[in-house]
Amino acid sequence: PKVNRLQMEAEGGCGVVGLAASIGLPGRHFFDSLMQMHNRGNGKGGGIAAVGLDPVQMKVPKEVLEDHYLVQVAYLDPSFRGELESGFIDLRYDVHTRYQVEESEDPMVLSALPVRPPQIWRYFCRAKPEALARFIDEKGLQGMDVRRAEDEYVNQTSFAINHRFYVEKGMKAFVMSHGRDMVIMKVVGYAEDVIRFYRLEDFTAHVWIGHQRYPTKGKVWHPGGAHPFMGLDEGLVHNGDFANYHSVSEYLAQKNVTPLFLTDTEVSVLL
């Protein structure tokens, strides 16, 4: 029977697509499947995650791509970049490479977006040895593998950045992802808008995840509230909403962990 494929879903609907291959696949191969899921979104949140990247495209040697944390900071107000870099990135990390992600200036691409996406900077970095040693001592992590301790250092640094520049200063910047050999990118719009605006048509990855979200909680007009959400080396998307969102948030608060983006998916990666 014929069905209306354009009918909008009730709140809670999501569109999720995943793609994995033994070769790097360009982002343009994602367009059709993402656009077919518009009825599962509302154009207020879309994003992608990509894993298994090309070191040449990422502008770093292969060993750096595999070993360093790829911290991506989304600047909604680029005037705060100097303050964020001096107070966090350069203070806490040894940065191998940094650069701004390329953006499209195509009027057709820009006219399709409700708001201009954030300016994204990439930082390939490792923890400063002396700062990591102090962190291990202060947190009582002497018995932990040093690399696992560094993972926790990176995670807490990103949380501190988000608390300062997203919460306290009122949505000026946030860490979009910080995993190794992976990126998460998201916008107010549809998921394919990420590929168009950040010029990822020829950007290759071995694993792609795309998400069209009809957000059910939080600031749905803001890219911080869109999927995917970052763990450390994880990018999480899901369909629907979490019925126990508030109880999980209360449990996390007992562990001194506070959701910052007020969106249900975030509590799962924090948990």
Contacts in CASP RR format, 6 or more apart in sequence:
PFRMAT RR
TARGET T0000
AUTHOR 0000-0000-0000
METHOD contacts of the structure
MODEL  1
PKVNRLQMEAEGGCGVVGLAASIGLPGRHFFDSLMQMHNRGNGKGGGIAA
VGLDPVQMKVPKEVLEDHYLVQVAYLDPSFRGELESGFIDLRYDVHTRYQ
VEESEDPMVLSALPVRPPQIWRYFCRAKPEALARFIDEKGLQGMDVRRAE
DEYVNQTSFAINHRFYVEKGMKAFVMSHGRDMVIMKVVGYAEDVIRFYRL
EDFTAHVWIGHQRYPTKGKVWHPGGAHPFMGLDEGLVHNGDFANYHSVSE
YLAQKNVTPLFLTDTEVSVLL
5 39 0 8 1.000
6 38 0 8 1.000
6 39 0 8 1.000
7 39 0 8 1.000
8 39 0 8 1.000
8 41 0 8 1.000
8 42 0 8 1.000
9 39 0 8 1.000
9 40 0 8 1.000
9 41 0 8 1.000
9 214 0 8 1.000
11 214 0 8 1.000
11 216 0 8 1.000
12 214 0 8 1.000
12 216 0 8 1.000
12 240 0 8 1.000
12 241 0 8 1.000
13 40 0 8 1.000
13 41 0 8 1.000
13 214 0 8 1.000
13 239 0 8 1.000
13 240 0 8 1.000
14 40 0 8 1.000
14 41 0 8 1.000
14 211 0 8 1.000
14 212 0 8 1.000
14 213 0 8 1.000
14 214 0 8 1.000
14 227 0 8 1.000
14 237 0 8 1.000
14 238 0 8 1.000
14 239 0 8 1.000
14 240 0 8 1.000
15 37 0 8 1.000
15 40 0 8 1.000
15 41 0 8 1.000
15 211 0 8 1.000
15 212 0 8 1.000
15 213 0 8 1.000
15 239 0 8 1.000
16 37 0 8 1.000
16 209 0 8 1.000
16 210 0 8 1.000
16 211 0 8 1.000
16 237 0 8 1.000
16 238 0 8 1.000
16 239 0 8 1.000
17 30 0 8 1.000
17 33 0 8 1.000
17 34 0 8 1.000
17 37 0 8 1.000
17 208 0 8 1.000
17 209 0 8 1.000
17 210 0 8 1.000
17 211 0 8 1.000
18 207 0 8 1.000
18 208 0 8 1.000
18 209 0 8 1.000
18 210 0 8 1.000
19 25 0 8 1.000
19 29 0 8 1.000
19 30 0 8 1.000
19 33 0 8 1.000
19 207 0 8 1.000
19 208 0 8 1.000
19 209 0 8 1.000
20 206 0 8 1.000
20 207 0 8 1.000
20 208 0 8 1.000
21 206 0 8 1.000
21 207 0 8 1.000
22 206 0 8 1.000
23 206 0 8 1.000
24 52 0 8 1.000
24 54 0 8 1.000
24 204 0 8 1.000
24 205 0 8 1.000
24 206 0 8 1.000
25 204 0 8 1.000
25 205 0 8 1.000
25 206 0 8 1.000
25 208 0 8 1.000
26 201 0 8 1.000
26 202 0 8 1.000
26 203 0 8 1.000
26 204 0 8 1.000
27 50 0 8 1.000
27 195 0 8 1.000
27 200 0 8 1.000
27 201 0 8 1.000
27 202 0 8 1.000
27 203 0 8 1.000
27 204 0 8 1.000
27 205 0 8 1.000
27 208 0 8 1.000
28 195 0 8 1.000
28 201 0 8 1.000
28 202 0 8 1.000
30 48 0 8 1.000
30 191 0 8 1.000
30 192 0 8 1.000
30 195 0 8 1.000
30 208 0 8 1.000
30 210 0 8 1.000
31 192 0 8 1.000
31 195 0 8 1.000
34 190 0 8 1.000
34 191 0 8 1.000
34 192 0 8 1.000
34 195 0 8 1.000
34 210 0 8 1.000
34 212 0 8 1.000
35 190 0 8 1.000
35 192 0 8 1.000
37 191 0 8 1.000
37 212 0 8 1.000
38 190 0 8 1.000
38 212 0 8 1.000
40 212 0 8 1.000
40 214 0 8 1.000
41 190 0 8 1.000
41 212 0 8 1.000
41 213 0 8 1.000
41 214 0 8 1.000
42 213 0 8 1.000
42 214 0 8 1.000
42 215 0 8 1.000
42 220 0 8 1.000
43 114 0 8 1.000
43 188 0 8 1.000
43 189 0 8 1.000
43 190 0 8 1.000
43 212 0 8 1.000
44 114 0 8 1.000
44 188 0 8 1.000
44 189 0 8 1.000
44 213 0 8 1.000
44 214 0 8 1.000
44 215 0 8 1.000
44 220 0 8 1.000
44 221 0 8 1.000
44 226 0 8 1.000
45 186 0 8 1.000
45 187 0 8 1.000
45 188 0 8 1.000
45 189 0 8 1.000
45 190 0 8 1.000
45 191 0 8 1.000
45 212 0 8 1.000
45 213 0 8 1.000
45 215 0 8 1.000
45 220 0 8 1.000
45 223 0 8 1.000
45 225 0 8 1.000
45 226 0 8 1.000
45 227 0 8 1.000
46 186 0 8 1.000
46 187 0 8 1.000
46 188 0 8 1.000
46 189 0 8 1.000
46 190 0 8 1.000
46 191 0 8 1.000
46 193 0 8 1.000
46 194 0 8 1.000
46 210 0 8 1.000
46 211 0 8 1.000
46 212 0 8 1.000
46 213 0 8 1.000
46 226 0 8 1.000
46 227 0 8 1.000
47 184 0 8 1.000
47 185 0 8 1.000
47 186 0 8 1.000
47 187 0 8 1.000
47 191 0 8 1.000
47 194 0 8 1.000
47 210 0 8 1.000
47 211 0 8 1.000
47 213 0 8 1.000
47 226 0 8 1.000
47 227 0 8 1.000
47 228 0 8 1.000
48 184 0 8 1.000
48 185 0 8 1.000
48 186 0 8 1.000
48 191 0 8 1.000
48 194 0 8 1.000
48 195 0 8 1.000
48 200 0 8 1.000
48 208 0 8 1.000
48 209 0 8 1.000
48 210 0 8 1.000
48 211 0 8 1.000
48 228 0 8 1.000
49 177 0 8 1.000
49 182 0 8 1.000
49 183 0 8 1.000
49 184 0 8 1.000
49 207 0 8 1.000
49 208 0 8 1.000
49 209 0 8 1.000
49 210 0 8 1.000
49 228 0 8 1.000
49 235 0 8 1.000
49 237 0 8 1.000
50 182 0 8 1.000
50 183 0 8 1.000
50 185 0 8 1.000
50 200 0 8 1.000
50 203 0 8 1.000
50 205 0 8 1.000
50 207 0 8 1.000
50 208 0 8 1.000
50 209 0 8 1.000
51 181 0 8 1.000
51 182 0 8 1.000
51 205 0 8 1.000
51 206 0 8 1.000
51 207 0 8 1.000
52 181 0 8 1.000
52 182 0 8 1.000
52 205 0 8 1.000
52 206 0 8 1.000
52 207 0 8 1.000
53 65 0 8 1.000
53 181 0 8 1.000
53 182 0 8 1.000
53 183 0 8 1.000
53 204 0 8 1.000
53 205 0 8 1.000
54 203 0 8 1.000
54 204 0 8 1.000
54 205 0 8 1.000
55 61 0 8 1.000
55 62 0 8 1.000
55 64 0 8 1.000
55 65 0 8 1.000
57 203 0 8 1.000
57 204 0 8 1.000
58 65 0 8 1.000
58 70 0 8 1.000
58 122 0 8 1.000
58 124 0 8 1.000
59 97 0 8 1.000
59 99 0 8 1.000
60 68 0 8 1.000
60 96 0 8 1.000
60 97 0 8 1.000
60 124 0 8 1.000
64 96 0 8 1.000
64 97 0 8 1.000
64 124 0 8 1.000
65 124 0 8 1.000
65 180 0 8 1.000
65 181 0 8 1.000
66 180 0 8 1.000
66 181 0 8 1.000
67 126 0 8 1.000
67 180 0 8 1.000
68 96 0 8 1.000
68 124 0 8 1.000
68 125 0 8 1.000
68 126 0 8 1.000
68 180 0 8 1.000
69 93 0 8 1.000
69 124 0 8 1.000
69 125 0 8 1.000
69 126 0 8 1.000
69 154 0 8 1.000
69 178 0 8 1.000
69 179 0 8 1.000
69 180 0 8 1.000
70 122 0 8 1.000
70 123 0 8 1.000
70 124 0 8 1.000
70 177 0 8 1.000
70 178 0 8 1.000
70 179 0 8 1.000
70 180 0 8 1.000
70 181 0 8 1.000
70 182 0 8 1.000
70 183 0 8 1.000
71 89 0 8 1.000
71 93 0 8 1.000
71 122 0 8 1.000
71 123 0 8 1.000
71 124 0 8 1.000
71 125 0 8 1.000
71 154 0 8 1.000
71 158 0 8 1.000
71 175 0 8 1.000
71 177 0 8 1.000
71 178 0 8 1.000
71 179 0 8 1.000
72 101 0 8 1.000
72 120 0 8 1.000
72 121 0 8 1.000
72 122 0 8 1.000
72 123 0 8 1.000
72 175 0 8 1.000
72 176 0 8 1.000
72 177 0 8 1.000
72 178 0 8 1.000
72 183 0 8 1.000
72 184 0 8 1.000
72 185 0 8 1.000
73 81 0 8 1.000
73 84 0 8 1.000
73 89 0 8 1.000
73 120 0 8 1.000
73 121 0 8 1.000
73 123 0 8 1.000
73 161 0 8 1.000
73 173 0 8 1.000
73 174 0 8 1.000
73 175 0 8 1.000
73 176 0 8 1.000
74 118 0 8 1.000
74 119 0 8 1.000
74 120 0 8 1.000
74 173 0 8 1.000
74 174 0 8 1.000
74 175 0 8 1.000
74 176 0 8 1.000
74 223 0 8 1.000
74 224 0 8 1.000
75 81 0 8 1.000
75 84 0 8 1.000
75 118 0 8 1.000
75 119 0 8 1.000
75 120 0 8 1.000
75 121 0 8 1.000
75 172 0 8 1.000
75 173 0 8 1.000
76 118 0 8 1.000
76 171 0 8 1.000
76 172 0 8 1.000
76 173 0 8 1.000
76 174 0 8 1.000
76 223 0 8 1.000
77 172 0 8 1.000
77 173 0 8 1.000
78 119 0 8 1.000
80 165 0 8 1.000
80 169 0 8 1.000
80 172 0 8 1.000
80 173 0 8 1.000
81 119 0 8 1.000
81 121 0 8 1.000
81 173 0 8 1.000
84 161 0 8 1.000
84 164 0 8 1.000
84 165 0 8 1.000
84 173 0 8 1.000
88 157 0 8 1.000
88 160 0 8 1.000
88 161 0 8 1.000
88 164 0 8 1.000
89 95 0 8 1.000
89 98 0 8 1.000
89 123 0 8 1.000
89 125 0 8 1.000
91 131 0 8 1.000
92 127 0 8 1.000
92 128 0 8 1.000
92 131 0 8 1.000
92 153 0 8 1.000
92 157 0 8 1.000
93 123 0 8 1.000
93 125 0 8 1.000
93 126 0 8 1.000
93 127 0 8 1.000
93 128 0 8 1.000
93 157 0 8 1.000
94 125 0 8 1.000
94 126 0 8 1.000
94 127 0 8 1.000
94 128 0 8 1.000
95 123 0 8 1.000
95 124 0 8 1.000
95 125 0 8 1.000
96 124 0 8 1.000
96 125 0 8 1.000
96 126 0 8 1.000
97 122 0 8 1.000
97 123 0 8 1.000
97 124 0 8 1.000
98 121 0 8 1.000
98 122 0 8 1.000
98 123 0 8 1.000
98 124 0 8 1.000
99 121 0 8 1.000
99 122 0 8 1.000
100 119 0 8 1.000
100 120 0 8 1.000
100 121 0 8 1.000
100 122 0 8 1.000
101 119 0 8 1.000
101 120 0 8 1.000
101 121 0 8 1.000
101 122 0 8 1.000
101 185 0 8 1.000
101 198 0 8 1.000
102 198 0 8 1.000
102 199 0 8 1.000
103 117 0 8 1.000
103 119 0 8 1.000
103 197 0 8 1.000
103 198 0 8 1.000
103 199 0 8 1.000
104 110 0 8 1.000
104 196 0 8 1.000
104 197 0 8 1.000
104 198 0 8 1.000
104 199 0 8 1.000
106 196 0 8 1.000
109 193 0 8 1.000
109 196 0 8 1.000
109 197 0 8 1.000
110 116 0 8 1.000
110 197 0 8 1.000
112 193 0 8 1.000
112 196 0 8 1.000
113 187 0 8 1.000
113 188 0 8 1.000
113 189 0 8 1.000
113 193 0 8 1.000
113 197 0 8 1.000
114 188 0 8 1.000
114 189 0 8 1.000
114 221 0 8 1.000
115 188 0 8 1.000
115 221 0 8 1.000
117 187 0 8 1.000
117 188 0 8 1.000
117 193 0 8 1.000
117 194 0 8 1.000
117 197 0 8 1.000
117 198 0 8 1.000
117 223 0 8 1.000
118 173 0 8 1.000
118 223 0 8 1.000
120 176 0 8 1.000
120 185 0 8 1.000
120 198 0 8 1.000
122 183 0 8 1.000
126 150 0 8 1.000
127 135 0 8 1.000
127 150 0 8 1.000
127 153 0 8 1.000
127 154 0 8 1.000
131 153 0 8 1.000
132 146 0 8 1.000
132 149 0 8 1.000
132 150 0 8 1.000
132 153 0 8 1.000
135 141 0 8 1.000
135 149 0 8 1.000
135 152 0 8 1.000
135 153 0 8 1.000
135 156 0 8 1.000
136 142 0 8 1.000
136 144 0 8 1.000
136 146 0 8 1.000
136 149 0 8 1.000
139 149 0 8 1.000
139 152 0 8 1.000
141 149 0 8 1.000
141 152 0 8 1.000
144 152 0 8 1.000
151 232 0 8 1.000
154 178 0 8 1.000
154 179 0 8 1.000
154 232 0 8 1.000
155 178 0 8 1.000
155 231 0 8 1.000
155 232 0 8 1.000
158 175 0 8 1.000
158 178 0 8 1.000
158 230 0 8 1.000
159 260 0 8 1.000
161 173 0 8 1.000
161 174 0 8 1.000
161 175 0 8 1.000
162 174 0 8 1.000
162 175 0 8 1.000
162 260 0 8 1.000
163 260 0 8 1.000
165 172 0 8 1.000
165 173 0 8 1.000
165 174 0 8 1.000
166 172 0 8 1.000
166 173 0 8 1.000
166 174 0 8 1.000
166 224 0 8 1.000
166 260 0 8 1.000
166 261 0 8 1.000
167 260 0 8 1.000
171 222 0 8 1.000
174 224 0 8 1.000
174 260 0 8 1.000
174 261 0 8 1.000
175 230 0 8 1.000
176 183 0 8 1.000
176 184 0 8 1.000
176 185 0 8 1.000
176 186 0 8 1.000
176 223 0 8 1.000
176 224 0 8 1.000
176 230 0 8 1.000
177 183 0 8 1.000
177 184 0 8 1.000
177 185 0 8 1.000
177 230 0 8 1.000
177 235 0 8 1.000
178 230 0 8 1.000
178 232 0 8 1.000
179 230 0 8 1.000
179 232 0 8 1.000
179 233 0 8 1.000
180 233 0 8 1.000
182 233 0 8 1.000
182 235 0 8 1.000
184 228 0 8 1.000
184 229 0 8 1.000
184 230 0 8 1.000
184 235 0 8 1.000
185 194 0 8 1.000
185 198 0 8 1.000
185 200 0 8 1.000
186 194 0 8 1.000
186 223 0 8 1.000
186 224 0 8 1.000
186 225 0 8 1.000
186 226 0 8 1.000
186 227 0 8 1.000
186 228 0 8 1.000
187 193 0 8 1.000
187 194 0 8 1.000
187 197 0 8 1.000
187 223 0 8 1.000
187 226 0 8 1.000
188 221 0 8 1.000
188 222 0 8 1.000
188 223 0 8 1.000
188 226 0 8 1.000
190 212 0 8 1.000
191 210 0 8 1.000
191 211 0 8 1.000
191 212 0 8 1.000
194 200 0 8 1.000
195 201 0 8 1.000
195 203 0 8 1.000
209 228 0 8 1.000
209 235 0 8 1.000
209 237 0 8 1.000
210 227 0 8 1.000
210 228 0 8 1.000
210 237 0 8 1.000
211 226 0 8 1.000
211 227 0 8 1.000
211 228 0 8 1.000
211 237 0 8 1.000
213 226 0 8 1.000
213 227 0 8 1.000
213 237 0 8 1.000
215 225 0 8 1.000
215 226 0 8 1.000
215 263 0 8 1.000
216 240 0 8 1.000
216 241 0 8 1.000
216 264 0 8 1.000
217 241 0 8 1.000
217 245 0 8 1.000
217 262 0 8 1.000
217 263 0 8 1.000
217 264 0 8 1.000
218 225 0 8 1.000
218 261 0 8 1.000
218 262 0 8 1.000
218 263 0 8 1.000
219 225 0 8 1.000
219 261 0 8 1.000
219 262 0 8 1.000
219 263 0 8 1.000
224 261 0 8 1.000
224 263 0 8 1.000
225 261 0 8 1.000
225 262 0 8 1.000
225 263 0 8 1.000
225 266 0 8 1.000
227 236 0 8 1.000
227 237 0 8 1.000
227 238 0 8 1.000
227 265 0 8 1.000
228 235 0 8 1.000
228 236 0 8 1.000
228 237 0 8 1.000
229 235 0 8 1.000
229 236 0 8 1.000
229 237 0 8 1.000
229 261 0 8 1.000
229 263 0 8 1.000
229 265 0 8 1.000
229 266 0 8 1.000
229 268 0 8 1.000
229 269 0 8 1.000
230 236 0 8 1.000
230 269 0 8 1.000
231 269 0 8 1.000
234 269 0 8 1.000
235 269 0 8 1.000
236 265 0 8 1.000
236 268 0 8 1.000
236 269 0 8 1.000
237 265 0 8 1.000
238 265 0 8 1.000
238 268 0 8 1.000
241 264 0 8 1.000
242 248 0 8 1.000
242 264 0 8 1.000
242 265 0 8 1.000
242 267 0 8 1.000
242 268 0 8 1.000
245 264 0 8 1.000
245 267 0 8 1.000
248 267 0 8 1.000
248 268 0 8 1.000
248 271 0 8 1.000
249 259 0 8 1.000
249 267 0 8 1.000
251 271 0 8 1.000
252 258 0 8 1.000
252 259 0 8 1.000
252 267 0 8 1.000
252 270 0 8 1.000
252 271 0 8 1.000
257 270 0 8 1.000
259 266 0 8 1.000
259 267 0 8 1.000
259 270 0 8 1.000
260 266 0 8 1.000
END
